[in-house]
């Protein structure tokens, strides 16, 4: 699967994938999905369990523009 296909399928989510192929600059061109979630902590947990040699972890949503701030809450916060 391509990174672009994952971005379309899992919009506004965190994605963890194993890199199967990369271009000359090292950018992933073909990947295998390992985990996806709206909660980043879920993909971090999957990352700790997975033993793939090359992982690619990214967010598929929009990154706030310069001058804006974002806050994230976690269910695990006490």
N, C-alpha and C positions, 0 to 999 in steps of 0.2 A: 504494500500500500504506500502511497505517497504522503508526504507531510501535508500537502494541500488538501488531499482527500480527508485526512484526519481533522484538519481545521474546519472543513465544511460540516463534517458529521458531528463533531463534538464542540459546537460553538459555545464560547464563553465558559470553557472548562479547562482544567489542568490535564495534561496528557503526558504519559510516560511511555516511551517506545524504545524498542531495541533497534539500533541502526544496522541494517543489512547491507546497504551500499551507500557510498558517499562520492561526491564529485571531487575534482582536483583540489578544491579549496577546503575540503573536509565537511562540506554541507551535506546533511543527509538527503539522499534521493529516494531511497526505498527503506521502509521501516516496518516493524511488526508491533502492533499495539500490545502493551502490557497492562496498562490501567488508565482510567480516565475518571474524573470527578469534578464537581463544582468546588469541593474542599481540597485545597492543596495538601493538607496533612495526609489524606488518603493515598495520594500518589507518592508522598515521601515514605509512607509505610511500605508500599509496594516496592519502592526503590531499595529499601533495606533488605527485603526478602529475595530480590532477584539477583542472579549471578551473571547476567549478560556482561560481555566485555565492553561494549559501547552502548550507552544509554543516551537518550535525548529527552529532556524534560522541558516542557514549554506550556505557555498559556495561550489559548486560542482567541481570547477576547481582545478588545481594544485597550491599549495602554493609555492612561490619562495623559492629556496634553501638558506641556510645560506650564507651570503656574498653578496646577490643580494638585490636590492631594487625595489619596485614597486610604481608607482604613478597612482592615479585615478583622473579623471576629472569628473566634474558634469556639466550638462547643466544648473543647477541653479546658478552656480558661476557667479558673476558679477565683 
